[in-house]
Amino acid sequence: MKIQSVVSLFGVAFLAACSTTSTTTTAQRPSLEQRLNAKYAAADVNSQEPAPPAEGPEDVPAAGPNDVDRNPVLVPSPLLRYWASSRTP
């Protein structure tokens, strides 16, 4: 009795899944080519603006300050400090 009810429930679920997928695939969706054409057509409208200037070497500092108070990158991480202190002879 239980097996028949389980099989019938699977059958109903299978038929419901098949009917819903067939109705959704009939809807019109744009193809990949149409979507890309629409995307690049919209990008061409904005291409009339000039590109921003490139970043030159004078815009980027060569290195941060050597002062630990002004450059926190120079401070080692707690894990690195623990590792160095535990490995010293």
N, C-alpha and C positions, 0 to 999 in steps of 0.2 A: 504494500500500500504506500509506504513512504517513498519507495523507488519510483513508482509511477507518478507521484506528485512532484518529485524532484525533476524527473524527465520532462513532465509537462511544463513546469516552470522554466526550465532551460529552453524548451521549444518556444514558449511565448516570448522569452527574452530575445532569442535569436531572431524570430520573425519581426519583433519590434525594432531591433537594431538594423535589420536589413531594410525595413521600410523607411526608417528615418535617414539612412545614408543615401538611399536612392533619391529622396526628395531634396536633399541638400546639394547633391552633385549637379542637379539640373539648373541651379541658379547660375546666372551669368557672372563670372569673375574675370577681371582683366588678366591677360596673359603676362608672362614675365617681360616680354618685349614691350608691351603697352605700358606696364608700370615703370620700366626703365626710361622709356621715351618721355613719359610724364615727369619723371624725376629730373632728368637732365634738361628738359625744356624749362622747368622752373628754375634750374640753376643758371641757365643762360641769361635770364632776365637780370640776375644779380651780378653777372660778370662784367657789366659796364663800369662798375666801381673799380678804381685802381687797387692793386694789392698793397697791403701795409708794408712799410720798409722792413728789410731784413735786419736781424739783430747783428750788429757788428762787434768786433773785439773790444771796442771802447765802451760798449754797453754792458759787458759782462766783466765783473771784477776777476782778476787773475786768481786771487786767493783771499780768504777772510783774514781778519786781524789775528795776530799771534797771541793776543791777550785772551785768557780763558774767560774772563768776565764778559768780554764783548763777543766772543765766538764760542758758544756752548758745544759745538761739534768737537772741539779739542778735548773735552772731558770724556774719559773712558766710561763705558757702561758699567753698571754694578756687577754684571756677570764677568766682564773682563777683569775688573779689579779683584773680584773674589778668586778667579782662576789664577791670576798673577801672584796673589798673596799666598795661595795654598801650594804653589809649586816652587816657591823660593826655598833654597837650602838653608 
